[in-house]
Amino acid sequence: MNPDLDLVIERVIRAPRAAVWNAWTQPDLFAQWWIPKPYLCQVESFDAQAGGGFVTQMSEDGKSFVPHMDAAFLVVDAEERIVFTNAVDSTLRPANPMPVSVTGEVTLTDHVEGTLYRIVARHADTAARAQHDELGLLEGWSLVTAQLAELVEK
């Protein structure tokens, strides 16, 4: 973790680690929390394994969808850790994603109240970090983390 380059969100989710893991690895559940509401998420492809990819689209009205993310899973350690990036697309080709490339690392650990959920957004340089700050990455990822918690804490 480099505070000049990385953003971190940590939250205790009051649900078992398996439930949080399933919400990250099952496309139908993933689509329910991955994009901040009121936007809707549509999962085009999803292969939650190292070297697999995922493609999502988003919509304001539920009718017209636009590209959201084309990314690759780098590490998938069952119920413990997921690392993904949009610097490589879902077919493992180098990418120059807009607005900025990011590598996300999700870790899940047991907590007395459920699961300690931690996501780190890693950036290549301070300019990319600053651009993501301006675009509201911290707020957006905080919102979707809350949506994830709401989904699995039922």
C-alpha positions in Angstrom: 0.0 0.0 0.0 1.4 3.3 -1.1 -0.7 6.2 0.2 0.5 8.5 -2.7 -0.7 6.0 -5.3 -3.4 3.8 -3.7 -6.9 4.2 -2.3 -8.2 1.9 0.4 -11.7 1.1 1.6 -12.1 -1.2 4.6 -15.4 -2.2 6.1 -16.8 -4.9 8.3 -19.6 -6.7 6.4 -21.9 -8.5 8.7 -22.1 -11.7 6.7 -20.0 -14.8 6.3 -16.9 -14.6 4.1 -18.6 -17.2 1.7 -21.5 -14.8 1.1 -19.2 -11.9 0.2 -17.1 -14.2 -2.0 -20.2 -15.4 -3.8 -21.3 -11.8 -4.5 -17.9 -11.2 -6.1 -17.7 -14.4 -8.1 -21.3 -15.1 -9.3 -22.3 -12.8 -12.2 -25.9 -12.5 -11.2 -25.0 -11.3 -7.7 -22.1 -9.2 -9.0 -24.4 -7.2 -11.3 -26.6 -6.3 -8.3 -23.9 -4.2 -6.5 -21.0 -3.4 -8.9 -22.2 0.0 -10.2 -23.5 2.8 -7.9 -27.3 3.1 -7.9 -29.4 4.4 -9.6 -27.3 3.0 -12.5 -27.9 -0.6 -13.5 -25.2 -3.1 -14.3 -25.3 -5.7 -17.0 -22.6 -8.4 -17.0 -21.6 -9.3 -20.6 -19.0 -11.9 -19.7 -17.6 -13.2 -16.4 -14.9 -15.8 -15.7 -13.8 -15.5 -12.0 -10.5 -17.4 -12.3 -6.9 -16.3 -12.7 -6.6 -15.3 -16.3 -10.3 -15.0 -16.7 -12.0 -11.7 -17.5 -15.2 -9.7 -17.0 -17.0 -7.2 -19.0 -19.7 -4.9 -17.6 -22.0 -2.3 -19.0 -24.1 0.3 -17.3 -27.4 2.1 -17.9 -29.3 4.9 -16.4 -32.7 3.8 -17.8 -32.3 0.0 -18.0 -32.7 0.1 -21.8 -29.5 1.7 -23.2 -26.3 0.3 -21.9 -22.8 1.7 -22.5 -19.4 0.1 -21.7 -18.3 0.3 -18.1 -15.3 -2.1 -17.6 -13.4 -4.6 -19.5 -10.9 -6.3 -17.1 -9.0 -9.4 -16.2 -8.7 -11.4 -13.0 -5.1 -11.8 -12.1 -5.5 -13.7 -8.8 -8.5 -15.6 -7.5 -7.8 -17.3 -4.2 -11.1 -18.8 -3.0 -12.8 -16.8 -0.2 -9.6 -14.9 0.5 -8.3 -12.6 -2.3 -9.2 -11.3 -5.8 -6.9 -9.1 -7.9 -8.2 -7.6 -11.1 -7.1 -4.9 -13.5 -8.4 -3.0 -16.5 -4.8 -2.4 -17.7 -5.3 -5.8 -19.4 -8.7 -6.5 -21.0 -10.9 -9.6 -20.6 -9.0 -11.3 -23.5 -5.7 -10.6 -21.8 -4.6 -8.0 -24.3 -2.9 -4.8 -23.1 -5.4 -2.0 -22.8 -5.4 1.7 -22.3 -8.7 2.1 -20.5 -10.5 5.4 -20.1 -10.4 7.3 -17.9 -7.6 5.6 -16.0 -6.1 2.1 -15.5 -6.3 0.6 -12.1 -5.5 -2.6 -10.3 -7.9 -3.7 -7.6 -7.1 -6.0 -4.8 -9.9 -7.4 -2.6 -9.1 -9.3 0.6 -11.6 -11.1 2.8 -10.7 -12.1 6.4 -12.8 -13.4 9.2 -14.0 -10.9 11.7 -15.9 -11.4 14.9 -18.9 -9.6 13.3 -18.6 -11.3 9.9 -16.0 -10.4 7.2 -13.4 -7.7 7.1 -13.6 -6.5 3.5 -10.7 -4.5 2.1 -10.3 -3.2 -1.4 -7.2 -1.4 -2.6 -7.2 0.6 -5.9 -3.6 0.8 -7.2 -2.5 3.4 -9.7 0.6 3.7 -11.8 1.5 7.2 -10.8 0.3 10.2 -8.8 -1.4 11.7 -11.9 -3.6 8.6 -12.3 -4.4 8.6 -8.6 -5.3 12.3 -8.8 -7.5 11.8 -11.8 -9.4 9.0 -10.1 -9.7 11.2 -7.0 -11.3 13.9 -9.2 -13.7 11.4 -10.7 -14.9 10.3 -7.3 -13.4 6.8 -7.2 -13.3 6.7 -3.4 -17.0 7.8 -3.2 -18.0 5.4 -6.0 -16.2 2.4 -4.5 -17.6 3.3 -1.0 -21.1 3.3 -2.5 -20.7 -0.1 -4.2 -19.1 -1.5 -1.0 -22.2 -0.4 0.9 -24.4 -2.0 -1.9 -22.4 -5.2 -1.6 -22.9 -5.2 2.2 -26.6 -4.6 1.8 -26.9 -7.5 -0.6 -25.1 -10.1 1.6 -26.3 -8.9 5.0 -29.9 -9.8 4.3 
